[in-house]
Amino acid sequence: MADLAISTRGLRKTYRTRRGKQVVAVQGLDLDVPVGGVHGFLGPNGSGKTTSIRMLLGLVRADAGVMTLFGRPVPEQLPAVVSRVGAIVESPKFFPAFSGRKNLELLADAIGAPRTRVGEVLDETSLGERGKDRFKTYSLGMKQRLAIAATLLKKPDLLIFDEPTNGLDPAGIREIRETMRSLGEQGRTVLVSSHILAEVEQVADTVSIIGQGRLLASGSVAEVIGGTGKATVKLAIDDQAAATAVLAAAGLTVRAEGNYLFVDGAEHPADVTRRLADQRLYVAELVPVRADLESVFLELTADEGLGAGGPGLAGSQAITPDAVRRTGATETTGGGQ
C-alpha cells in the first residue's frame, strides 16, 4: 500500500433516525487513490462522498472497514500522518476585515508554520498580487483559493477538497480547476470530490465513481470512459425506419433524435456502415460519439435508480451529514444492519 495515498476496504457507515431506522451512508466502500496527481471522487449528492472523507479524517467514526493514509491505518495512527494531509471539508472561516495575507499569517502562527510560507502559498494559488486586499473584497473563487492556500501552509503531500467549486461562477470554477491541476503537476496527491462530472474530467488523472455508498468504477479517466461499453455512433440516413430495423436485427440499440440515429453496441463504427450497405442503405454522415464521465456515470447507475435525474441529483437512500442533522439522526455504534 506504500504507493497509495488513500486506501479503504469494506468501509461502512450507517446512521440511525430518531425512530430507530438505520440509513446506510457508505456500504462496503473499496477505494484506492494513487500517490501523485488529481483523483476525482465522483457521485451524486448523497452518495456517501463527504461521509467517506470525514471517516478518513477522523471526524466521523466508521462502523466497519479498514482505512489507510500513506500506508498508516487510521484513525489509529492519524496523529502520525495528519501533518501530511490538508483538507477543505467545510467552508473555512476567515476574518473579513483582515487581508488574505494577514489571515494566513495568523493561521501559520497557530499551526506552527513559518510565516515565510505565506508568500509562497499565495503565489501557488495565484493570489500573490491580491494578498494585501481585505478578505471581504475577494470573489467566491478567490476565497476558495485562499482556503486552498491555507491547506498548503504545512506543505502537505495529500490535499482533500470536498465539492470545491460549489456556488462558484464559471470564472471561479476555472480558477479552482487550474489550481488543482497545478498542485497535481507538482507531485502532490489531490482528492477532489464532486458531483459535477464534466468539470472533474478536465482535471483528473484518475477517478472513482460511487453510488449508494459503494464503488462502481475506478481507474484512469481513459480506462473508466473506455471500459463501460462499446462504441456509439451518430449517423444521418434518408430511410431512418429501414436503417433502424436492420441495425436492431443485428442486436444494436438504436434511438432517433431529430434527423439523426444514435447507435449503441457496435464493436466499431465501420460495422454500422457495413451492415447498412449490405442492405443497400447508405449513410450521409457518420460520427463516432466520444464517451465522457457523465455518460459513463449514467450507464453505471442505470440499474441503481441514481441516474434518472442526472449527475448532481440524489437518487439513492444514502445520506449526507447535513441530512442527518435535518432528520435528527445519530451515528450508530454497531457495525451494520
C-alpha positions as CSV (number, residue, x, y, z in Angstrom):
1,M,0.0,0.0,0.0
2,A,3.1,2.3,0.0
3,D,2.2,3.6,-3.5
4,L,-1.3,4.6,-2.4
5,A,-2.1,7.8,-0.7
6,I,-5.5,6.5,0.4
7,S,-6.9,3.0,0.6
8,T,-10.2,1.7,2.1
9,R,-11.6,-1.8,2.3
10,G,-15.1,-2.6,3.3
11,L,-15.8,0.9,4.7
12,R,-19.2,1.2,6.1
13,K,-21.2,3.8,7.9
14,T,-24.9,3.9,8.9
15,Y,-26.9,6.5,10.7
16,R,-30.0,5.9,12.9
17,T,-33.0,8.1,12.8
18,R,-35.0,9.1,15.9
19,R,-37.5,6.4,15.0
20,G,-34.7,3.8,15.1
21,K,-34.4,3.2,11.4
22,Q,-30.9,2.7,10.1
23,V,-29.9,4.5,6.9
24,V,-26.8,3.5,5.0
25,A,-24.5,6.3,4.0
26,V,-21.5,4.2,3.0
27,Q,-21.7,0.4,2.3
28,G,-18.6,-1.6,1.8
29,L,-16.5,1.0,0.0
30,D,-13.2,-0.1,-1.5
31,L,-11.3,3.0,-2.6
32,D,-7.7,3.3,-3.8
33,V,-6.1,6.7,-4.5
34,P,-2.6,6.6,-6.1
35,V,0.2,8.8,-5.0
36,G,0.5,11.9,-7.2
37,G,-1.9,13.7,-9.5
38,V,-5.6,14.6,-9.2
39,H,-8.1,11.9,-8.3
40,G,-11.8,12.6,-8.9
41,F,-14.1,11.1,-6.2
42,L,-17.4,11.2,-8.1
43,G,-21.0,10.6,-7.3
44,P,-24.4,12.3,-6.9
45,N,-25.2,14.4,-3.9
46,G,-26.0,12.0,-1.1
47,S,-23.9,9.1,-2.4
48,G,-21.5,9.0,0.6
49,K,-18.6,11.1,-0.6
50,T,-18.5,13.5,2.3
51,T,-19.1,10.8,4.9
52,S,-16.2,8.8,3.5
53,I,-13.9,11.8,3.6
54,R,-15.0,12.6,7.2
55,M,-14.2,9.0,8.2
56,L,-10.7,9.2,6.7
57,L,-10.0,12.4,8.6
58,G,-11.3,11.0,11.9
59,L,-14.3,13.4,12.0
60,V,-16.8,10.5,11.8
61,R,-16.5,7.0,13.3
62,A,-16.7,4.1,10.8
63,D,-19.0,1.2,11.7
64,A,-16.7,-1.3,9.9
65,G,-13.8,-1.5,7.4
66,V,-10.1,-0.6,7.1
67,M,-8.7,2.8,6.1
68,T,-5.1,3.8,5.5
69,L,-3.4,7.1,4.6
70,F,0.1,6.6,3.1
71,G,0.0,3.0,4.4
72,R,-0.8,4.1,8.0
73,P,-4.0,2.7,9.5
74,V,-6.4,5.4,10.5
75,P,-7.8,6.7,12.8
76,E,-5.4,4.7,15.0
77,Q,-2.3,6.3,13.5
78,L,-3.8,9.5,12.3
79,P,-1.6,11.8,14.5
80,A,1.5,10.3,12.9
81,V,0.3,11.2,9.3
82,V,-2.0,14.2,9.8
83,S,0.8,16.6,9.1
84,R,0.9,15.3,5.5
85,V,-2.7,16.0,4.9
86,G,-4.5,19.2,4.1
87,A,-8.3,19.2,3.7
88,I,-11.2,21.5,3.0
89,V,-14.4,19.8,4.1
90,E,-16.5,22.8,5.1
91,S,-16.1,26.5,4.2
92,P,-13.2,27.8,6.3
93,K,-13.6,30.9,8.4
94,F,-11.5,34.0,7.8
95,F,-11.6,37.5,9.3
96,P,-13.4,39.6,6.7
97,A,-11.7,42.9,7.6
98,F,-8.2,41.4,7.5
99,S,-6.2,40.9,4.3
100,G,-5.7,37.5,2.8
101,R,-2.0,37.6,3.8
102,K,-2.9,38.6,7.4
103,N,-5.4,35.8,7.7
104,L,-2.7,33.3,6.6
105,E,-0.1,34.7,8.9
106,L,-2.4,34.3,11.9
107,L,-3.1,30.7,10.8
108,A,0.6,30.0,10.2
109,D,1.3,31.2,13.8
110,A,-1.5,29.0,15.2
111,I,-0.2,25.8,13.5
112,G,3.5,26.4,13.9
113,A,4.2,27.0,10.2
114,P,6.9,29.6,9.3
115,R,5.5,33.0,8.1
116,T,7.7,32.7,5.0
117,R,5.3,30.1,3.8
118,V,2.5,32.7,3.5
119,G,4.0,34.4,0.4
120,E,4.8,31.0,-1.2
121,V,1.3,29.7,-0.8
122,L,-0.3,32.9,-2.1
123,D,1.9,32.6,-5.2
124,E,1.0,28.9,-5.6
125,T,-2.7,29.8,-5.7
126,S,-2.2,32.9,-7.9
127,L,-3.2,35.3,-5.1
128,G,0.2,37.0,-4.7
129,E,-1.0,40.3,-6.2
130,R,-4.2,40.3,-4.0
131,G,-2.6,39.2,-0.7
132,K,-2.8,42.7,0.8
133,D,-6.5,43.1,-0.1
134,R,-9.2,42.6,2.5
135,F,-10.8,39.1,2.5
136,K,-14.3,40.7,2.2
137,T,-13.4,42.1,-1.2
138,Y,-12.5,38.7,-2.6
139,S,-14.7,36.9,-5.1
140,L,-16.0,33.5,-4.2
141,G,-13.3,31.9,-6.3
142,M,-10.6,33.9,-4.6
143,K,-12.0,33.0,-1.2
144,Q,-11.8,29.3,-2.1
145,R,-8.3,29.7,-3.4
146,L,-7.3,31.3,-0.1
147,A,-8.8,28.3,1.7
148,I,-6.6,26.1,-0.5
149,A,-3.6,28.3,0.3
150,A,-4.3,27.7,4.0
151,T,-4.1,24.0,3.5
152,L,-0.7,24.4,1.8
153,L,1.0,26.1,4.8
154,K,2.1,22.7,6.2
155,K,3.4,21.5,2.8
156,P,1.0,18.5,2.7
157,D,1.5,15.6,0.4
158,L,-2.2,14.9,0.2
159,L,-4.9,17.5,-0.3
160,I,-8.6,16.7,0.1
161,F,-11.2,19.0,-1.4
162,D,-14.9,18.3,-0.9
163,E,-17.0,19.9,-3.6
164,P,-14.6,22.8,-4.0
165,T,-16.5,24.5,-6.9
166,N,-19.9,24.6,-5.2
167,G,-21.5,28.0,-5.7
168,L,-18.8,29.4,-8.0
169,D,-19.4,31.1,-11.3
170,P,-17.6,29.8,-14.4
171,A,-14.6,32.1,-13.8
172,G,-14.2,30.8,-10.3
173,I,-14.6,27.2,-11.4
174,R,-11.8,27.7,-13.9
175,E,-9.6,29.2,-11.2
176,I,-10.0,26.3,-8.9
177,R,-9.6,23.8,-11.7
178,E,-6.3,25.4,-12.7
179,T,-5.1,25.5,-9.1
180,M,-5.9,21.8,-8.6
181,R,-4.2,20.9,-11.9
182,S,-1.1,22.8,-10.9
183,L,-0.9,21.1,-7.5
184,G,-1.2,17.7,-9.1
185,E,1.6,18.5,-11.6
186,Q,3.8,19.4,-8.6
187,G,3.6,15.8,-7.4
188,R,1.0,16.3,-4.7
189,T,-2.0,14.0,-4.4
190,V,-5.2,15.9,-4.8
191,L,-8.5,14.1,-4.0
192,V,-11.4,16.2,-5.2
193,S,-15.0,15.0,-4.5
194,S,-17.6,16.4,-6.9
195,H,-21.0,15.7,-8.5
196,I,-20.0,17.9,-11.5
197,L,-18.6,15.1,-13.6
198,A,-17.7,17.1,-16.8
199,E,-15.7,19.6,-14.7
200,V,-13.6,17.0,-12.9
201,E,-13.0,15.2,-16.2
202,Q,-10.9,18.2,-17.3
203,V,-8.5,18.0,-14.4
204,A,-8.5,14.4,-13.0
205,D,-5.8,11.8,-13.8
206,T,-7.7,9.0,-12.1
207,V,-11.3,8.7,-10.9
208,S,-13.5,6.6,-8.6
209,I,-17.3,6.7,-9.2
210,I,-19.5,5.7,-6.3
211,G,-23.3,5.3,-6.0
212,Q,-25.3,4.4,-2.9
213,G,-22.1,4.4,-0.8
214,R,-20.2,1.8,-2.8
215,L,-17.7,1.8,-5.6
216,L,-19.0,1.4,-9.2
217,A,-15.8,2.1,-11.2
218,S,-12.2,3.2,-10.7
219,G,-9.1,3.8,-12.8
220,S,-7.6,6.4,-15.1
221,V,-10.1,8.6,-16.9
222,A,-9.4,6.9,-20.2
223,E,-9.9,3.4,-18.6
224,V,-13.2,4.4,-17.0
225,I,-14.6,6.1,-20.1
226,G,-13.4,3.3,-22.4
227,G,-14.3,0.3,-20.1
228,T,-18.0,0.5,-19.8
229,G,-19.4,-0.2,-23.2
230,K,-18.8,-0.4,-27.0
231,A,-18.8,2.4,-29.5
232,T,-21.7,4.8,-30.0
233,V,-22.1,6.4,-33.4
234,K,-24.3,9.2,-34.7
235,L,-25.5,8.8,-38.3
236,A,-27.7,10.6,-40.8
237,I,-29.5,8.5,-43.4
238,D,-32.5,9.0,-45.6
239,D,-34.6,6.0,-44.6
240,Q,-34.4,6.0,-40.8
241,A,-37.0,3.4,-40.3
242,A,-35.3,0.8,-42.6
243,A,-31.9,1.5,-41.0
244,T,-33.3,1.1,-37.5
245,A,-34.8,-2.2,-38.5
246,V,-31.6,-3.5,-39.9
247,L,-29.4,-2.4,-37.0
248,A,-31.9,-3.6,-34.4
249,A,-32.0,-7.0,-36.0
250,A,-28.2,-7.1,-35.6
251,G,-28.6,-6.7,-31.9
252,L,-27.7,-3.0,-31.8
253,T,-29.6,-0.3,-29.8
254,V,-30.9,2.5,-32.0
255,R,-32.6,5.7,-31.0
256,A,-33.8,8.5,-33.2
257,E,-33.1,12.2,-32.3
258,G,-34.3,14.6,-35.0
259,N,-32.5,14.0,-38.2
260,Y,-30.0,11.6,-36.7
261,L,-29.9,8.0,-35.4
262,F,-27.7,7.1,-32.4
263,V,-26.4,3.5,-32.5
264,D,-25.0,1.8,-29.4
265,G,-23.2,-1.6,-29.1
266,A,-21.2,-1.7,-32.3
267,E,-17.6,-3.0,-32.0
268,H,-16.5,-0.4,-34.5
269,P,-18.2,2.4,-36.5
270,A,-17.4,0.5,-39.7
271,D,-19.6,-2.3,-38.6
272,V,-22.6,0.0,-38.8
273,T,-21.9,1.2,-42.3
274,R,-21.2,-2.3,-43.5
275,R,-24.5,-3.7,-42.2
276,L,-26.4,-0.9,-43.7
277,A,-24.6,-1.1,-47.1
278,D,-25.3,-4.8,-47.3
279,Q,-29.0,-3.8,-47.4
280,R,-28.4,-1.0,-49.9
281,L,-28.8,1.7,-47.3
282,Y,-26.1,4.3,-47.4
283,V,-25.2,6.8,-44.7
284,A,-24.9,10.5,-45.5
285,E,-23.0,11.2,-42.3
286,L,-21.5,9.1,-39.5
287,V,-19.6,10.4,-36.5
288,P,-18.3,8.4,-33.5
289,V,-19.6,9.8,-30.3
290,R,-16.9,10.2,-27.6
291,A,-18.0,9.0,-24.2
292,D,-17.5,11.3,-21.2
293,L,-17.6,10.8,-17.5
294,E,-21.2,11.9,-17.4
295,S,-22.4,9.4,-19.9
296,V,-20.4,6.7,-18.1
297,F,-21.9,7.6,-14.8
298,L,-25.4,7.4,-16.2
299,E,-24.6,4.0,-17.6
300,L,-23.1,2.7,-14.4
301,T,-26.0,3.9,-12.3
302,A,-28.8,2.9,-14.6
303,D,-29.7,-0.1,-12.6
304,E,-29.4,1.6,-9.2
305,G,-32.0,4.3,-9.5
306,L,-29.3,7.0,-9.4
307,G,-29.0,8.2,-12.9
308,A,-32.5,9.2,-13.9
309,G,-32.2,12.7,-12.7
310,G,-28.6,13.1,-14.0
311,P,-25.5,13.7,-12.0
312,G,-25.9,16.0,-9.1
313,L,-29.4,14.8,-8.1
314,A,-29.6,12.4,-5.2
315,G,-31.4,9.3,-6.2
316,S,-30.2,6.9,-3.6
317,Q,-31.1,6.3,0.0
318,A,-27.6,7.3,1.1
319,I,-27.4,10.5,3.1
320,T,-25.1,13.3,4.0
321,P,-24.2,14.7,7.4
322,D,-26.5,17.6,6.7
323,A,-29.3,15.2,6.0
324,V,-28.5,13.5,9.3
325,R,-28.8,16.9,11.1
326,R,-32.1,17.7,9.3
327,T,-33.7,14.3,10.2
328,G,-32.3,14.2,13.7
329,A,-30.4,11.0,13.0
330,T,-27.4,9.9,15.2
331,E,-24.4,7.7,14.5
332,T,-24.8,4.1,15.1
333,T,-22.3,2.4,17.3
334,G,-22.8,-1.1,15.8
335,G,-21.4,-2.5,12.6
336,G,-24.1,-2.8,10.1
337,Q,-27.7,-3.8,9.9
